[in-house]
């Protein structure tokens, strides 16, 4: 299902799903124009600056940066998503 939405100034939508899909939808019937599969369920979508980029967060502790024009993902931050049980120092 849909887990995150971003309404653009043009009236289009960027939709994130629990299956890890980020989709750009447009028109009166919100037809899918572009979509990308990411790792983990989408938890948040946030615009950046004047609206030329947006960030997407996942439940796998990853943050992606997208540009609206290219709609291509770039992984910019990642972290462990589960508990740490052991640490070894040399």
RAWO-V215622 format. One line per field, one symbol per residue. phi: phi as a letter, one per 20 degrees, with the letter a starting at -180 (. if undefined). psi: psi as a letter, one per 40 degrees, with the letter a starting at -180 (. if undefined). burial: # if it has 24 or more other ideal C-beta (glycine too) atoms within 12 Angstrom, else .. A space follows every 50 residues. Layout:
phi=???
psi=???
burial=???
This chain:
phi=.fdbcceeffnfcdddcfenedcddbnfdlffecbcedenffdbccfcle necbdcdcfemccddcdffeldecfdbbbfdcfedbccdf
psi=iheiihhideeiihhiieeehhihiiidefhhdiihhihiihdihhihbe eeiiihiieefihihiidddfhihheiiiieiiheihhh.
burial=..####.#...######..######........#.#.#.####.#..... ..#######..#####.#..#.#.................
